[in-house]
Structure formats: C-alpha cells, structure tokens
Amino acid sequence: MFKFHNPATLGISPVPINLRIYSPNVLTLTLVDLPGLTKVPVGDQPRDIERQIKDMLLKYISKPGCIVLAVTAANTGTNYQIRGDSSF
C-alpha cells in the first residue's frame, strides 16, 4: 500500500527516480529532476537542507557532458542571473 507524505515535513532523498524512454529515433539521455535551492528549512526539513541540496546538485551538474535546463515559473520576475560557473 502506498502511503502519502506531506512534502513540507520531509527532507530530500539522494535516490533518483529513473525514467527510461526507448526509441530508435532519439538520443540516449538521462533526465534528472533535482530539487530547487533553498536557504531556509520548511517544516521538519533538516537544518542543513541547503548543504544537502547543493551537494546533490554538484554531484550531477559537475559530470562531463551534463546539460543543465533551469526551469522557473514565468511569474517570478527577473531577479535572478544565469551564471556560467557553478558558484551559488
């Protein structure tokens, strides 16, 4: 039986959910949906949630051949700059 959890009371998991799409007409790609950066723990999240997320992100985005697709809501404005390095 599947048990639902309140996401506001959970931390993050480094275990990826794998989605494989097979076709002779597409390239072989691995898609990884990573958590967004956060500074302040919410609910029962661990105090070091920021470090955990940064460590997880760097594990994936530092791989050679990695393409990063940053997605943001269209209504958030332009307060963020895209940087060419991996500093946060």
Backbone as JSON, one array per atom type, in Angstrom:
{
  "sequence": "MFKFHNPATLGISPVPINLRIYSPNVLTLTLVDLPGLTKVPVGDQPRDIERQIKDMLLKYISKPGCIVLAVTAANTGTNYQIRGDSSF",
  "N": [[0.84, -1.17, 0.0], [0.55, 2.2, -0.86], [1.81, 4.98, 0.83], [0.97, 8.27, 1.46], [2.86, 11.24, 1.91], [3.37, 14.31, 3.62], [4.89, 16.76, 1.82], [6.04, 19.04, 2.94], [7.09, 18.31, 5.33], [9.23, 16.7, 4.99], [12.65, 15.74, 4.23], [15.17, 15.64, 1.71], [15.88, 13.15, -0.78], [18.65, 11.29, -1.89], [18.29, 9.3, -3.69], [17.65, 8.54, -6.95], [14.76, 8.82, -9.11], [14.17, 6.82, -11.75], [13.5, 7.28, -15.16], [12.96, 5.79, -18.11], [13.05, 6.08, -21.55], [12.58, 4.51, -24.48], [13.59, 4.44, -27.84], [14.31, 4.04, -31.27], [14.7, 6.36, -32.58], [15.6, 8.49, -31.09], [18.08, 10.23, -29.1], [20.18, 8.74, -26.55], [19.5, 9.67, -23.4], [19.82, 10.84, -20.03], [17.54, 11.92, -17.75], [17.28, 14.03, -15.0], [15.47, 15.16, -12.36], [16.08, 17.62, -10.26], [16.04, 18.92, -6.87], [14.99, 22.28, -6.09], [17.02, 25.09, -5.12], [17.25, 26.02, -1.72], [17.17, 28.09, 1.15], [16.16, 28.24, 3.7], [15.02, 25.94, 6.05], [11.95, 24.12, 5.82], [9.09, 23.22, 7.65], [9.61, 20.02, 8.93], [12.09, 19.72, 7.78], [15.61, 18.98, 7.57], [18.12, 20.9, 9.33], [20.36, 21.39, 7.81], [19.54, 21.49, 5.15], [20.07, 23.15, 2.95], [22.83, 22.7, 2.42], [22.72, 19.94, 1.85], [21.19, 19.92, -0.52], [22.8, 21.46, -2.24], [25.1, 19.8, -2.35], [24.0, 17.56, -3.62], [23.18, 18.67, -6.08], [25.66, 19.51, -7.16], [26.88, 17.05, -7.5], [25.58, 16.01, -9.74], [25.64, 18.11, -11.74], [28.31, 18.53, -12.22], [29.27, 16.59, -13.85], [30.91, 15.51, -16.83], [29.66, 16.52, -19.99], [27.17, 17.16, -19.11], [24.03, 18.69, -19.39], [22.37, 21.47, -18.34], [19.14, 22.3, -17.59], [17.47, 24.9, -16.58], [14.57, 25.58, -14.88], [12.03, 27.87, -14.29], [9.28, 29.55, -12.76], [7.05, 31.46, -14.77], [6.09, 33.76, -13.7], [7.85, 34.89, -11.87], [9.53, 37.05, -12.17], [12.59, 38.9, -12.95], [14.78, 38.65, -11.2], [16.91, 37.0, -10.91], [20.12, 35.94, -12.02], [21.69, 34.23, -14.66], [24.5, 32.26, -14.37], [27.75, 31.47, -15.61], [29.33, 29.76, -14.19], [29.75, 27.33, -11.49], [29.13, 28.42, -9.05], [27.2, 29.32, -6.17]],
  "CA": [[0.0, 0.0, 0.0], [1.32, 3.44, -0.97], [1.49, 5.93, 1.88], [1.26, 9.64, 1.08], [3.55, 12.04, 2.9], [3.3, 15.75, 3.44], [6.23, 17.16, 1.39], [6.58, 20.12, 3.76], [7.69, 17.76, 6.54], [10.26, 15.74, 4.61], [13.89, 16.23, 3.67], [15.35, 15.21, 0.32], [16.47, 11.83, -0.92], [19.61, 11.23, -2.99], [17.95, 8.17, -4.54], [16.92, 9.08, -8.1], [13.67, 8.1, -9.75], [14.62, 6.65, -13.13], [12.52, 7.21, -16.22], [13.66, 5.41, -19.34], [12.24, 6.12, -22.76], [13.33, 3.82, -25.53], [13.17, 4.65, -29.21], [15.47, 4.07, -32.18], [14.73, 7.67, -33.22], [16.03, 9.55, -30.17], [19.36, 10.03, -28.43], [20.12, 8.2, -25.21], [19.68, 10.74, -22.42], [19.36, 10.62, -18.67], [16.9, 13.12, -17.22], [17.25, 14.03, -13.55], [14.76, 16.31, -11.8], [16.72, 17.93, -8.99], [15.3, 19.9, -6.06], [15.41, 23.67, -6.19], [17.82, 25.59, -3.99], [16.51, 26.62, -0.62], [18.03, 28.61, 2.22], [15.5, 28.1, 5.0], [14.27, 24.69, 6.19], [10.49, 24.24, 5.95], [8.51, 22.1, 8.38], [10.57, 19.15, 9.61], [13.3, 19.51, 6.99], [16.83, 19.1, 8.38], [18.71, 22.24, 9.38], [21.39, 21.52, 6.76], [18.91, 21.19, 3.87], [20.77, 23.91, 1.91], [24.05, 21.97, 2.08], [22.34, 18.67, 1.22], [20.77, 20.17, -1.89], [23.98, 21.88, -3.01], [25.93, 18.62, -2.59], [23.33, 16.74, -4.61], [23.25, 19.35, -7.37], [27.03, 19.46, -7.68], [27.16, 15.66, -7.91], [25.06, 15.81, -11.08], [26.0, 19.11, -12.74], [29.76, 18.56, -12.47], [29.61, 15.5, -14.76], [31.18, 15.95, -18.21], [28.55, 16.3, -20.9], [25.91, 17.49, -18.46], [23.3, 19.85, -19.88], [21.5, 21.93, -17.26], [17.95, 23.02, -18.01], [16.93, 25.55, -15.39], [13.17, 25.92, -15.09], [11.49, 28.77, -13.29], [7.92, 30.0, -13.07], [7.04, 32.65, -15.64], [5.64, 34.94, -12.96], [8.79, 35.18, -10.79], [10.33, 38.25, -12.42], [13.95, 38.7, -13.47], [15.73, 38.97, -10.13], [17.99, 36.02, -10.9], [21.02, 35.97, -13.14], [22.26, 32.93, -15.0], [25.95, 32.35, -14.3], [28.47, 30.46, -16.37], [30.13, 28.9, -13.33], [28.94, 26.54, -10.6], [29.01, 29.02, -7.72], [25.81, 29.55, -5.78]],
  "C": [[0.88, 1.23, 0.0], [0.86, 4.39, 0.11], [1.89, 7.33, 1.42], [1.91, 10.37, 2.24], [3.33, 13.51, 2.6], [4.69, 16.23, 3.05], [6.84, 18.26, 2.24], [7.27, 19.6, 5.02], [8.81, 16.78, 6.23], [11.52, 16.43, 4.13], [13.97, 15.82, 2.21], [15.99, 13.83, 0.32], [17.45, 11.84, -2.08], [19.32, 10.08, -3.96], [17.13, 8.68, -5.72], [15.74, 8.19, -8.49], [14.05, 8.02, -11.22], [13.44, 6.53, -14.09], [13.28, 6.91, -17.5], [12.67, 5.4, -20.49], [13.09, 5.54, -23.88], [12.73, 4.12, -26.9], [14.41, 4.62, -30.09], [15.65, 5.46, -32.8], [15.17, 8.8, -32.3], [17.39, 9.21, -29.57], [19.15, 9.4, -27.06], [20.46, 9.33, -24.23], [19.23, 10.26, -21.06], [18.8, 11.93, -18.16], [16.82, 13.0, -15.71], [16.56, 15.31, -13.09], [15.3, 16.55, -10.4], [15.9, 18.93, -8.19], [15.83, 21.3, -6.3], [16.21, 24.06, -4.96], [16.91, 26.22, -2.95], [17.49, 27.05, 0.45], [17.47, 28.3, 3.6], [14.74, 26.78, 5.05], [12.78, 24.95, 6.4], [9.97, 23.01, 6.7], [9.58, 21.33, 9.13], [11.83, 18.88, 8.79], [14.52, 19.69, 7.88], [17.41, 20.51, 8.29], [19.73, 22.47, 8.26], [20.83, 21.22, 5.38], [19.61, 21.92, 2.72], [22.02, 23.17, 1.46], [23.72, 20.66, 1.37], [21.96, 18.87, -0.25], [21.95, 20.58, -2.75], [24.87, 20.69, -3.33], [25.32, 17.73, -3.67], [23.41, 17.36, -6.0], [24.64, 19.25, -7.98], [27.42, 18.06, -8.15], [26.72, 15.44, -9.37], [25.61, 16.81, -12.09], [27.49, 19.19, -13.02], [30.19, 17.44, -13.42], [29.87, 16.05, -16.16], [29.97, 15.63, -19.1], [27.18, 16.62, -20.32], [25.31, 18.75, -19.1], [22.32, 20.24, -18.78], [20.36, 22.73, -17.87], [17.33, 23.6, -16.75], [15.51, 26.02, -15.69], [12.71, 26.81, -13.95], [10.09, 29.19, -13.71], [7.97, 31.29, -13.86], [6.67, 33.91, -14.87], [6.6, 35.35, -11.84], [9.62, 36.44, -11.02], [11.73, 37.9, -12.89], [14.99, 39.06, -12.42], [16.94, 38.05, -10.12], [18.83, 36.16, -12.16], [21.52, 34.56, -13.4], [23.76, 33.11, -15.08], [26.59, 31.21, -15.08], [29.34, 29.55, -15.51], [29.2, 28.17, -12.37], [28.82, 27.13, -9.2], [27.55, 29.34, -7.43], [25.72, 30.84, -4.99]]
}
